[in-house]
Amino acid sequence: MGEILFLAHRLPYPPDRGDRIRSWHILRALAKIAPIHVASLIDHEADRVHLATVESVAVSVTVEPRDPSKLRAMMAALLRGTPASVEAFRNQALKTKVDALLMTRPIDCIYAFSGQMAAYVPPEFGGRFIMDFVDMDSAKFEQLGGFANRQEARRLLRWETEAAGRAAVSLFVSDAEVGLFESKTGLAATMLGNGIDLDQFDPDHVEPVPKTGPLIVFTGQMDYAPNIEAVVDFTHTQLPAIIAAVSNVKFAIVGRAPAPQVLNLAGPDVIVTGEVTDTRPWLAAADVVVAPLKLARGVQNKVLEAMAMARPVVASTAAALGIDAVYGRDLIVSDNAASAVIDLFQNPTRATAIGAAARTRMLEYYPWDAQLVPLAGIVAG
């Protein structure tokens, strides 16, 4: 085959958040199939320091800064009747450069990572168009509720349906997302799962952070609304019962850019770290990891990472969805986090066994190479 164009709404490096973890590993896998070009937006000029790493696997890398203005995106959405979350990633300079690449290079395949990037695929493109939606964004906005979010959900569903109609293959991260998409659109979709870097997330090679007693850990991007909601609710409604039952327990919220609501939680029983260079030492120190999200789509990398680190994880039903594991053996799924967490502290042998089973499950099923085996066939058709 000829060459591949990889379109991404964020530079696919460093793999320090959910979308970049998936995009980086898929990019590397695609680069082994054919010469690949990358075109993406960058959120900050500081992201340019990572261009050399992306260039190490790509023939060329083209980036443009993203305009962060929500007002501009909303006005453009009103004028075009398109989703604001798509307009937030529309950039004419990048589109011009993408069009030039398609005219001057023998590109047979476009791999668009995230639904927003369908805007950069020309309708007249005659090669193979692969649309990796990852999650069904329209369903996420629908779950958020409220008039504006429901309107965005409707526009996104139209956008997703149109993009999938043009694509040769539509990809989602879990069977649950595939089923939802097919039921909403009547179009076929394919599952391409997420993996975990099991050499990096290896508890035998990570030094835990020091701690003074029992520790519960949550990891995530802390300006992201579902993560904010999860830790605020957990702190107010679940943590008091755990404190009453477990002496000297602490709850650590580990992740960059904590919103004011998260910073306000800090106190004698709650640690808010802000950005850390590495979340693994916090995971290694955790007696229990929690993922009490009420709103979650796809597969939660935070859960996979904690399981790979042999930690017992208590996840909400929403956060566990899409993870291939035996509930109760590899992963505790409960929407009453306090009860489940207390039980693990009171039964340390069970907690250790669950952590060990979690690590084993990750080794069996979740190496990136295993998850991405279907990719070559998807690209070749």
Buried (B, 14 or more C-beta within 10 A) or exposed (E): BEBBBBBBBBBBBBBBBBBBBBBBBBBBBBBEBBBBBBBBBBEEEEBEEBBEBBEEBBBBBBBBBBBEEEEBBBEBBEEEEBBBBBBBBBBEEBBEBBEEBBEEBEBBBBBBBBBBBBBBBEEEBEBBBBBBBBBBBBBBBBBBEEEEBEBBBBBBBBBBBEBBEBBBBBBBBBBBBBEBBBEBBEBEBEBBBBBBBBEBBBBEEBEBBEBEEBBBBBBBBBBBEBBBBBBBBBBEEBBEBBBEBBEEBBBBBBBBEBBEBBEEBBEEBBBBBBEBEEBBBBBBBBBBBBBBBBBBBBBBBBBBBBBBBBBBBBBBEBBBBBBBBEEEEBBBBBBEBBBBBBBBBEEEEBBBEBBBBBBBBBEEBBBBEEBBEEBEEBBEE
